[in-house]
Amino acid sequence: MGTQKTYALVLGIVLLIVGILGFIPNGIVGDAGYFGTNAWQDVLHLIAGAFGIYVGTKGEGPGFNATLGWAGIILGILGFIPGISDLLLRLLSINVEITVLHLVIGIVSLGVYYGTSRD
């Protein structure tokens, strides 16, 4: 298994765990967590996680990594624009901490996509 598929698999597992934790009361993820999420965001994490696990084991990792990378960058940028950040907070509970995390995941994902072979 190459770097692209391994990264997609690991990120998929992490997203799946985050999505599950969002539905379980805890201090890290979820309504009362440091990384506040709501049911909509938790479902999106579950879908992205399942897809990441699939492409990491059976499909093609590069497309997933590029898509999640650009989505993370875009969400990260939008999360710092007044008005739009308020909308993201209201609709998806995307707070500043999640905005920064989206940027980091986006940068790392694009680094993997553009910096390693498309295996």
Secondary structure, 3 states (H helix, E strand, C coil): CCHHHHHHHHHHHHHHHHHHHCCCCCCCECCCCCECCCHHHHHHHHHHHHHHHHHHHCCCHHHHHHHHHHHHHHHHHHCCCCCHHHHHHHHHCCCHHHHHHHHHHHHHHHHHHHHCCCC
